[in-house]
Amino acid sequence: MTFILILAYLDPFSVRVWFSYFSLIISFVFSVSTFCTLVFYFIKKISLRGYVWVEHVLASFRQGFFVALYGIGVVFFYIIGAPMLVSGFLLAILVLFLEGFIQNISYRD
């Protein structure tokens, strides 16, 4: 909803071009991360047979946020004209390593 409102009320050809692009990116990240959080949460709930704790919800939110950032990164690489296959693969590896690093820190006692 916010994404559509921003598209309707912010003119990207006005003086505040950076503000409209920043608002579009932020609304896209929030909408995609929210959707992916729900999807990942239900996948975990099904795979863990209903035994879901707060840590699973937070991990789902973090993974949804990383998926949204990956989407923004791929679009950015497309805009600057980088080779899509190599850039997308390297960005996916970076996101997976970042997720593994954060999981390793969060499960530490």
Secondary structure, DSSP 8 states (H G I E B T S, - for coil): -HHHHHHHH--TTSS-HHHHHHHHHHHHHHHHHHHHHHHHHHHHHHHTTT---HHHHHHHHHHHHHHHHHHHHHHHHHHHT--HHHHHHHHHHHHHHHHHHHHHHHT--
